[in-house]
Amino acid sequence: MIRVLVVEDDPVAADAHRLYVGRVPGFAVAAVAHSRAEAVRALERTPVDLLLLDLYLPDGHGLALLRSLRAAGHAADVIAVTSARDLAVVREGVSLGVVQYVLKPFTFATLRDRLVRYAEFRAAAGEASGQDEVDRALAALRAPEPARLPKGLSGPTLESVTGALRAAPDGLTAAAAGLELGISRITARRYLEYLVTVGRAVRSPQYGQVGRPELHYRWQAEKR
């Protein structure tokens, strides 16, 4: 179980982030902090693997908090949850151990996708056999590239469908994906079929129901 500290000054947003994290299998919220000082106190008493960190805190910048944590020997990874779009801040965050940025406002599907990707990255263990394996481990953190999508498909929707499929260990039907994401079954199936085409999902008939069997889609982890 990956233990998460949610650091967010807005109580409503903090509660939403806590609920979002709790809905992703393999993750648990260890504590919630509304300021830099609260975050430091929480880390002193609670083991944490990952910080979900807002950068604008009432008593200091999130990266200042992160610098102090690194100086104190805290090695937890960080996903920055922020409205900051300054790429200089992004670069500094990366140097301090920020593994993902999630820009506000965002949906549950967006955060879920980032968490699932982080879990895959974290699960990589042992010694890499070569450069390709190192590249694959790092690629787990990267989001889909909308520029490569066929006409009629959008990046945000693909990201949502991908996140839903990755987070479903038993797979999904197009109907289930559509219901979860608030899109039509036909639309969900188009995106699922695209993931099959690019080798990121596999499909199979789902039997045991009355009438024509429905196609069942499962996330296809990259082969090594």
Backbone torsions as a table, in degrees:
resi	resn	phi	psi	omega
1	MET	NA	128.0	179.1
2	ILE	-88.3	119.2	-175.9
3	ARG	-89.3	128.2	-172.2
4	VAL	-118.4	135.0	169.6
5	LEU	-104.2	117.6	177.0
6	VAL	-89.0	120.6	178.8
7	VAL	-117.2	105.8	-174.5
8	GLU	-154.2	125.3	-175.0
9	ASP	-76.0	-28.0	179.9
10	ASP	-79.0	115.8	-176.5
11	PRO	-58.7	-37.8	-179.7
12	VAL	-66.7	-45.7	178.5
13	ALA	-65.2	-39.5	179.8
14	ALA	-61.4	-41.7	179.6
15	ASP	-66.5	-39.5	177.6
16	ALA	-63.6	-44.4	179.7
17	HIS	-63.3	-39.1	177.9
18	ARG	-61.7	-44.4	179.0
19	LEU	-65.5	-41.5	178.9
20	TYR	-58.9	-50.0	-178.3
21	VAL	-60.7	-41.4	-179.0
22	GLY	-64.5	-19.0	180.0
23	ARG	-87.2	-6.8	-177.9
24	VAL	-97.7	119.7	-179.6
25	PRO	-56.6	137.8	177.7
26	GLY	93.1	-4.3	-179.1
27	PHE	-121.5	146.1	176.8
28	ALA	-142.5	138.8	178.0
29	VAL	-80.7	117.8	179.4
30	ALA	-82.7	-33.4	-179.2
31	ALA	-168.4	163.3	175.7
32	VAL	-126.2	132.5	178.6
33	ALA	-126.4	142.7	-178.3
34	HIS	-106.9	3.7	-180.0
35	SER	-155.9	171.0	177.2
36	ARG	-62.8	-43.7	-178.9
37	ALA	-63.6	-42.0	178.4
38	GLU	-64.2	-37.4	179.8
39	ALA	-64.2	-42.4	179.0
40	VAL	-62.5	-44.4	179.6
41	ARG	-63.6	-40.2	179.6
42	ALA	-63.3	-40.8	-179.2
43	LEU	-69.7	-25.6	178.7
44	GLU	-71.5	-26.6	-175.4
45	ARG	-114.7	-7.7	-174.1
46	THR	-132.6	124.7	175.0
47	PRO	-65.1	132.6	-176.5
48	VAL	-136.1	138.0	176.9
49	ASP	-98.4	-30.5	-172.0
50	LEU	-144.1	135.9	172.4
51	LEU	-102.7	130.1	168.6
52	LEU	-98.7	97.8	-160.7
53	LEU	-112.3	117.9	168.8
54	ASP	-75.3	139.7	-177.1
55	LEU	-86.2	-21.4	-178.6
56	TYR	-105.2	98.8	-178.5
57	LEU	-111.5	153.9	-174.8
58	PRO	-66.0	-23.0	-178.0
59	ASP	-118.4	29.0	175.9
60	GLY	142.2	162.3	179.6
61	HIS	-73.9	147.4	-179.9
62	GLY	-60.4	-34.9	179.6
63	LEU	-71.1	-29.6	174.6
64	ALA	-65.0	-41.0	174.7
65	LEU	-59.5	-44.9	-177.2
66	LEU	-65.3	-40.1	177.4
67	ARG	-60.7	-42.6	179.9
68	SER	-66.9	-35.5	178.3
69	LEU	-66.9	-41.6	178.5
70	ARG	-64.2	-40.2	179.0
71	ALA	-63.4	-30.3	-179.7
72	ALA	-86.1	-2.0	176.6
73	GLY	94.5	7.5	177.1
74	HIS	-75.0	127.1	-175.0
75	ALA	-109.6	10.8	-178.2
76	ALA	-60.2	142.8	175.1
77	ASP	-74.6	165.9	-175.0
78	VAL	-136.6	132.7	164.5
79	ILE	-110.1	118.1	-179.9
80	ALA	-81.8	127.8	177.2
81	VAL	-115.5	107.0	-166.2
82	THR	-158.8	163.3	171.4
83	SER	-97.0	-1.0	-178.8
84	ALA	-68.2	128.8	-179.3
85	ARG	-119.1	10.4	179.5
86	ASP	-73.2	115.4	-176.0
87	LEU	-67.1	-23.1	174.3
88	ALA	-65.3	-38.7	176.4
89	VAL	-66.2	-39.4	177.9
90	VAL	-60.3	-46.6	-179.3
91	ARG	-62.6	-42.3	178.3
92	GLU	-63.5	-41.1	178.6
93	GLY	-60.5	-42.5	178.6
94	VAL	-59.7	-41.3	-179.4
95	SER	-65.3	-21.7	-178.9
96	LEU	-98.0	0.2	177.1
97	GLY	105.8	16.6	173.6
98	VAL	-76.4	118.7	-175.6
99	VAL	-95.8	-19.0	-179.9
100	GLN	-149.5	150.3	170.7
101	TYR	-119.7	130.7	174.6
102	VAL	-119.8	115.0	-177.0
103	LEU	-83.3	134.4	174.5
104	LYS	-78.1	147.2	-9.1
105	PRO	-78.1	156.2	-179.3
106	PHE	-142.9	163.2	179.6
107	THR	-98.2	166.6	174.8
108	PHE	-57.6	-41.3	-178.0
109	ALA	-60.2	-38.0	179.8
110	THR	-64.7	-48.3	179.9
111	LEU	-66.0	-40.5	179.1
112	ARG	-58.6	-43.2	-179.9
113	ASP	-61.2	-43.8	-179.9
114	ARG	-64.7	-38.8	179.7
115	LEU	-68.2	-41.8	179.5
116	VAL	-64.5	-41.0	177.3
117	ARG	-62.7	-42.3	178.7
118	TYR	-62.1	-41.8	179.7
119	ALA	-61.4	-39.6	177.9
120	GLU	-65.3	-42.4	178.4
121	PHE	-62.4	-43.7	-178.1
122	ARG	-67.3	-31.3	-176.6
123	ALA	-73.3	-18.3	179.1
124	ALA	-63.1	127.6	-175.8
125	ALA	-144.2	169.7	179.4
126	GLY	83.7	-169.1	-177.9
127	GLU	-98.8	130.4	179.3
128	ALA	-67.4	140.9	179.6
129	SER	-78.1	-17.1	-179.6
130	GLY	176.9	-172.4	-177.1
131	GLN	-60.9	-39.1	-178.2
132	ASP	-59.6	-39.3	-178.2
133	GLU	-71.4	-37.1	174.9
134	VAL	-62.3	-44.8	180.0
135	ASP	-61.5	-39.6	179.8
136	ARG	-65.5	-39.3	179.2
137	ALA	-62.9	-43.3	179.6
138	LEU	-70.2	-32.6	-178.2
139	ALA	-65.9	-19.9	179.3
140	ALA	-60.6	-24.5	-178.3
141	LEU	-84.9	-11.8	-174.8
142	ARG	-86.2	142.5	178.4
143	ALA	-85.0	162.4	175.9
144	PRO	-58.3	151.4	-178.6
145	GLU	-100.8	105.7	-175.4
146	PRO	-61.4	-25.7	-176.5
147	ALA	-63.0	-22.2	-177.2
148	ARG	-93.8	3.2	-176.0
149	LEU	-76.0	147.3	173.7
150	PRO	-64.9	161.0	178.6
151	LYS	-58.9	135.6	178.0
152	GLY	98.0	-12.1	177.3
153	LEU	-106.1	141.0	-178.4
154	SER	-112.2	147.6	-179.9
155	GLY	-59.3	-49.6	-178.8
156	PRO	-60.5	-39.7	179.5
157	THR	-69.1	-39.6	176.7
158	LEU	-61.7	-39.7	178.5
159	GLU	-62.1	-41.3	179.4
160	SER	-65.9	-45.5	-179.8
161	VAL	-64.6	-43.2	178.7
162	THR	-60.5	-44.2	179.3
163	GLY	-61.9	-42.1	179.7
164	ALA	-63.8	-41.0	-177.8
165	LEU	-70.7	-42.4	179.6
166	ARG	-63.4	-32.5	-176.4
167	ALA	-85.8	-2.6	-178.4
168	ALA	-104.8	96.5	-175.8
169	PRO	-61.1	-26.2	-179.9
170	ASP	-99.1	6.2	179.3
171	GLY	83.7	180.0	-176.5
172	LEU	-142.8	153.5	164.9
173	THR	-93.0	165.5	177.2
174	ALA	-62.3	-37.2	179.7
175	ALA	-64.0	-43.1	-179.5
176	ALA	-66.6	-41.1	178.9
177	ALA	-64.4	-42.9	179.3
178	GLY	-62.7	-41.8	179.6
179	LEU	-64.2	-42.4	-178.4
180	GLU	-67.2	-37.0	-173.0
181	LEU	-98.4	-6.0	179.4
182	GLY	76.1	31.4	176.6
183	ILE	-124.6	168.0	-178.4
184	SER	-73.0	157.9	177.8
185	ARG	-60.4	-39.7	-179.2
186	ILE	-63.5	-43.6	178.6
187	THR	-63.7	-45.0	179.3
188	ALA	-59.8	-39.9	-178.8
189	ARG	-66.0	-36.3	178.0
190	ARG	-59.3	-43.7	-179.8
191	TYR	-70.9	-39.2	177.9
192	LEU	-64.3	-40.1	178.1
193	GLU	-65.8	-34.5	176.2
194	TYR	-63.6	-42.1	178.7
195	LEU	-64.1	-34.1	174.0
196	VAL	-64.8	-43.5	-177.6
197	THR	-60.4	-40.5	-177.8
198	VAL	-88.9	6.4	174.5
199	GLY	82.3	15.3	-179.1
200	ARG	-99.6	-2.7	177.3
201	ALA	-148.8	157.7	174.2
202	VAL	-125.1	151.0	179.9
203	ARG	-123.9	152.4	177.2
204	SER	-154.9	152.8	178.0
205	PRO	-66.7	141.3	176.5
206	GLN	-103.0	109.7	-177.2
207	TYR	-93.2	178.1	176.7
208	GLY	93.9	6.3	178.4
209	GLN	-119.1	158.8	-178.8
210	VAL	-69.5	136.3	177.1
211	GLY	86.4	-158.5	-175.9
212	ARG	-66.1	130.8	-179.9
213	PRO	-65.1	143.6	-179.2
214	GLU	-94.4	144.8	179.7
215	LEU	-70.3	139.9	-177.8
216	HIS	-118.4	131.2	-175.8
217	TYR	-113.4	140.4	179.7
218	ARG	-134.5	140.7	179.0
219	TRP	-63.0	136.2	-179.5
220	GLN	-106.9	104.2	177.6
221	ALA	-64.1	146.3	-178.6
222	GLU	-63.8	131.2	-178.3
223	LYS	-75.8	142.6	-179.5
224	ARG	-100.2	NA	NA
